[in-house]
Amino acid sequence: MDLLQSLLAEYGLWIVLLGTFLEGETIVVLAGFAAHEQLLNPYAVAAMAFAGSFAGDQMWFFLARRYRTHRFITKNTDHPAFRRALDLLEKYPTLFILSFRFIYGIRNISPVAIGLSKITALRFLLLNAVSAAVWAATFTALGFVFANTAQRMLGEIKKFEHIAVIIVIIMVLIYIVHRVVRRKFLKPQDEPGSDA
């Protein structure tokens, strides 16, 4: 446990930076959880989450803008999520840029769609910075608050841990018995969906 804590303290912020550059929410929530446990500084977590998310989206924006006819970029335009992102961008450009990182399913494709649109680079830079800051603060706080709630819940659950262990054991036994009965007593033609 001491090794894990020291690794997290030493490399945790770099993991947040890389994780948010590539993807997002899960790593920030987990880092917020670690900040609650005082393994990471919550302000540093939010700052690295901002930097990673902002830099990743800027990169995709500029790649799409510069290499719009490259096969890698055009391949992204075939996804249904791309069409959805483009439709939202055309209807609500400012609101979309401020909120796309909060919308499941189009988060990763959106900077490419924006890069292929007529949105200016400066406008995207400014709106992306605001959005990344709000996003980073929100998900860091969620991890921090969730950790506090989880600790309280776990304290309550500890009272019932013996019952929970017994229930899990019973469920595993039922599963094993079910598998054995199916193998031993059901012929392949008796199984549902087989042609008899």
N, C-alpha and C positions, 0 to 999 in steps of 0.2 A: 504493500500500500504506500509506503514511503517513497518507493521508486516511482510509482505512478504519479504521486503528488509532485515530486521534484521534476519529472518530465513535463507534466502539465504546466507547472510554474515557469519552466524554462522555455518550452516551445509552444505553449498554448496559444499565445497571441499570433504567432506565425501560422499556426494551423487555422485560426480564425480568418486571417488575411487570405490564405490560399483557398480555404473552403468557401468563402464568400465571393472570391474572384471566379470560382468555377460554378458554384451552385448557390447555397444560401441558408435558409431559415433554420434548418436543423442544427447546424454547427453553431449558430449564434445563440439559439435557445440553450444548447448544452453548455456553451461558454458562460452564459448568464447564470446557469445553475452552478458552475464552478466558481463564478464570482461571488455568489451567495455563500459558498463554502470558504470564501476568502483565499482561494487558490489563484484567482486572477482579479485584477482591478476592473470593476465594471465600466469605468470611463474608458479605460484602455481597450476593453472588449468592444465597446460601441465604436470607438475610433477606428479600430482595425476592421470591424465589420463595414463601416462606412467606406473606408479606403478600398477594401477588396471589391465590394459591390459596385462602387462608383467606377473604379478602374476597369473592371470586367465589362460593364455596360458601355463605357466609352470605347474600349477596344473593339467590341462587336459593331458599334455604330460606325467607327472609322473604317473597319475592314469592309463593311457593306457599302459604305460610301465610295471607297477607293477601288474595290474589286467587285463591283456590282455584277459583272458578267462572268466572274470566276465560277467554276462548277460547284465549289463548296458553298458559295453564297446562293446560287440559283437553286441548289438542291433543297435549301431551307425554305424556299418559297412554295414548295409543293405540299408542305404540311397544312392541314386544315387550320391549325392554330395560327399560322401566318396570315391567312385570309381574315380570320376573326380579329387578329391584332390590327391589321391594316384598316378594317372597317371601323373599329373603335377609334383608331388614330385619326381617320378622316373626319369622323363626326365630332370628336371631342379632343383635339390635339393636346392642349395644355393639361387637361384633367387626365388624359391617358398617360402622358409622360410622367406625371406625378404619382400615378397609381399602378402602373403595369407590374411592378415588382411585388405587389400585394395580390395579384390575380393569378390563381393557380391555373396551370395549363398553357399560359402564354408568356410567362415570365422570361424564359430563356430566348424565345424567338423575337420578342418585342424590339430589342435594340437593333436587330437586323432590319426589321420592318421600318423602324424610324430612320435608319441610315439610308434606306432606299427611297424614303419619302422626300418631300421638299422642305422639311424642317431644317432650319439653319443649324450649323454646328454650335454656334454660341448659345442659341436658345436651348438646345438639348443639353449642353454642358451645365447651364445654370439650373434648369429644371431637374436634371438628373442629380445634381449635387443636393438640392433640397430634398428630393425624394429619397435618396440614399441615406441622408442624415436622419430623416424621420423613421425610415425602415430599420436602420441599425439601432436607434434608441428604443424603438418599439419592441423588437425581438430580444434585445438584451434584457429589457425590463421584464418581458414575459418569462424568460428563463429564470430571472432573479425571483420574481413573485411566485412562479410555479414551484421553485425549490422550497420556498417558505411553506406553501400550502402542502406540498408533498411530505415535508417533515412532520407537520401536524397530523396528517392522515396516517402516516406510518406509525406514529406514536399510538394512535387509536387502534390500528390494525394489529399491533404487537400483542394486544390483549387476546386476539383471536387466532394467533399464528398456529397453535396446536390444531385447532379445528380446520384451518386452511390446509395444513399439511395432510391431515387425514382425508379431506375431500380430494386433494390432488392424487393421493395414493389410490383411492377408490376409483377415480376416473381413469387412471392408468391401467388398473386391473380390469376394468370393464372393457377398455379398448383392446387389451391383450386377449381377453376371453372372446370378444367379438371376432377378432382376426383368426384365432384358432378354430372357432366354430365354422366360420366361412370356408376355411381351407379344408377342414376335415369332413364336413357334412354336406356342403353344397357342391354339387358337380358343376362344371362350367356351363352346361346347358340350363341349369336351374337358376343361374344368376339373372337378375333383371336385365333386359336389353339384349340377351343372347337369343339366337334363333333356335328353337326347339323343334 
